[in-house]
Amino acid sequence: MATPAPPSDRRSTLFGRLSLPERNYVAEALRTETVGGIILLVAAVAALIWANTFGSSYAAVSHFHFGPGALGLDLSVAHWAADGLLAVFFFVAGVELKRELVAGELRDPRAAALPVAAALCGMAVPAIVYMLTVVLGGGSAAGWAVPTATDIAFALAVLAVIGTSLPSALRAFLLTLAVVDDLFAILIIAVFFTENIDFLALGGAFAGLAVFYVLLRTEVRGWYIYLPLALVIWGLMYNSGVHATIAGVAMGLMLRCTRREGEEHSPGEHIEHLVRPLSAGVAVPLFALFSAGVTLKGDALADVFTRPETLGVVLGLVLGKTVGIFGGTWLVTRFTKAELNKDLAWADVFAVATLAGIGFTVSLLIGELAFTGDEAMINEVKAAVLVGSLIAAVLSGVLLRLRVRRYRALYEAEELDADESGIPDVYEEGDPEFHLRMAALHEKKAAEHRRLAEQAGATSSKPDSPA
């Protein structure tokens, strides 16, 4: 008898079928993100219309200040959106990352190799493309990080508009890729865009996070405890000079995302379920409303393709993201034992990589941080982000539409529930009860066809029946 190959020699499948719990989680998360992405798209369009028709009122609202000045929090509306509301977005990103690390795709180092390699290459290559562009054109290197981020909500909004039914494994890859992408974007913000640090405030923020951690581990409950504490941590983090969104990520990473006996959902999953709609439907769209208001009059769009900084952003998003993510995925198959799912082609991976070139939320944020004090350059970089994202959306839309028939067939095969058990058939193929239920259904159909055959035979035997 042949000896089975050891586990280390088994070849893994890239974009293979997800487990049922993971599939259900991804479906729920993407549903919320897709709706949020459509709201985000509407907010971005509204910002552009508002800024280009009633620019003075847009500027007046965006720069209106309010907040407790004694606490160092007398901020503009746009500032509150970027530092305050985005902390909610990054809190959800922190919970997603924690869940992926302990219960999702990133818990297995071999499975994590794909999204991590794709995300790293998908951030490094756009930065290299930007740097090459500005070096050759004599521009500023300050915006190197702008094209490195992927906006998952906007990407899924494009999918929703196109109406493409991506297989769940590819959709999960997009979500996991975005989570890893967010993590490295956070690190970039913390390391490269923090100048003056108030160590007293930073120490207070860390003390608050320690209290937050202890309360979670001792299972103290009550939003009225955690919400005020979270606000204090956020305020201290903001005043420390470290970008305030880091506080949201840190608190998200502290939540427990593993289920205990008798729990239907872990605390992290439960809180994420409550906060995700607030993030996708309110926080991010409001940030977009006060960040995407780019004035497109005159030569603003033409300048995007003539200035090295803005051209670098466009090329980084459209070319760098596609080459980086596609190349990172190919490298995983080249140097590991992983193989591409037989139901998919490399053209599918290329289309998804192009879709990941849609950078919006974090790209706009990094653009503001990279060129602080230069309003004209910030406006031009924002225009470049919008143009680059639009080009990536159109290209990926065309590529995805070319494969839509194949995607729909794969999606329908994943969703098929012929025995009406509430569980897709692909997850029951090893269950004897499933085959017995299917046998009963086929026997019932066979009996019905025999009855119809007998009825048809009786009809055809009558004297006045047609020849």
HELIX and SHEET records of a PDB file:
HELIX    1   1 PRO A    7  ASP A    9  5                                   3    
HELIX    2   2 LEU A   20  THR A   53  1                                  34    
HELIX    3   3 GLY A   55  SER A   62  1                                   8    
HELIX    4   4 GLY A   69  LEU A   71  5                                   3    
HELIX    5   5 VAL A   77  HIS A   79  1                                   3    
HELIX    6   6 TRP A   80  LEU A   85  3                                   6    
HELIX    7   7 LEU A   86  VAL A  102  1                                  17    
HELIX    8   8 GLU A  105  ARG A  107  5                                   3    
HELIX    9   9 PRO A  109  GLY A  137  1                                  29    
HELIX   10  10 ALA A  141  GLY A  143  5                                   3    
HELIX   11  11 VAL A  146  THR A  148  5                                   3    
HELIX   12  12 ILE A  152  ILE A  162  1                                  11    
HELIX   13  13 SER A  168  PHE A  192  1                                  25    
HELIX   14  14 PHE A  199  ARG A  217  1                                  19    
HELIX   15  15 TRP A  223  SER A  240  1                                  18    
HELIX   16  16 THR A  245  MET A  254  1                                  10    
HELIX   17  17 PRO A  267  LEU A  278  1                                  12    
HELIX   18  18 SER A  279  ALA A  283  3                                   5    
HELIX   19  19 VAL A  284  SER A  291  1                                   8    
HELIX   20  20 ALA A  300  VAL A  304  1                                   5    
HELIX   21  21 PRO A  308  LEU A  315  1                                   8    
HELIX   22  22 GLY A  316  GLY A  320  3                                   5    
HELIX   23  23 LYS A  321  PHE A  335  1                                  15    
HELIX   24  24 TRP A  346  LEU A  355  1                                  10    
HELIX   25  25 THR A  361  ALA A  370  1                                  10    
HELIX   26  26 GLU A  375  LEU A  402  1                                  28    
HELIX   27  27 VAL A  404  GLU A  415  1                                  12    
HELIX   28  28 ASP A  425  TYR A  427  5                                   3    
HELIX   29  29 PRO A  432  SER A  460  1                                  29    
SHEET    1   A 2 THR A  13  LEU A  14  0                                        
SHEET    2   A 2 GLU A 339  LEU A 340  1                                        
SHEET    1   B 2 HIS A  65  PHE A  66  0                                        
SHEET    2   B 2 LEU A  75  SER A  76 -1                                        
END                                                                             
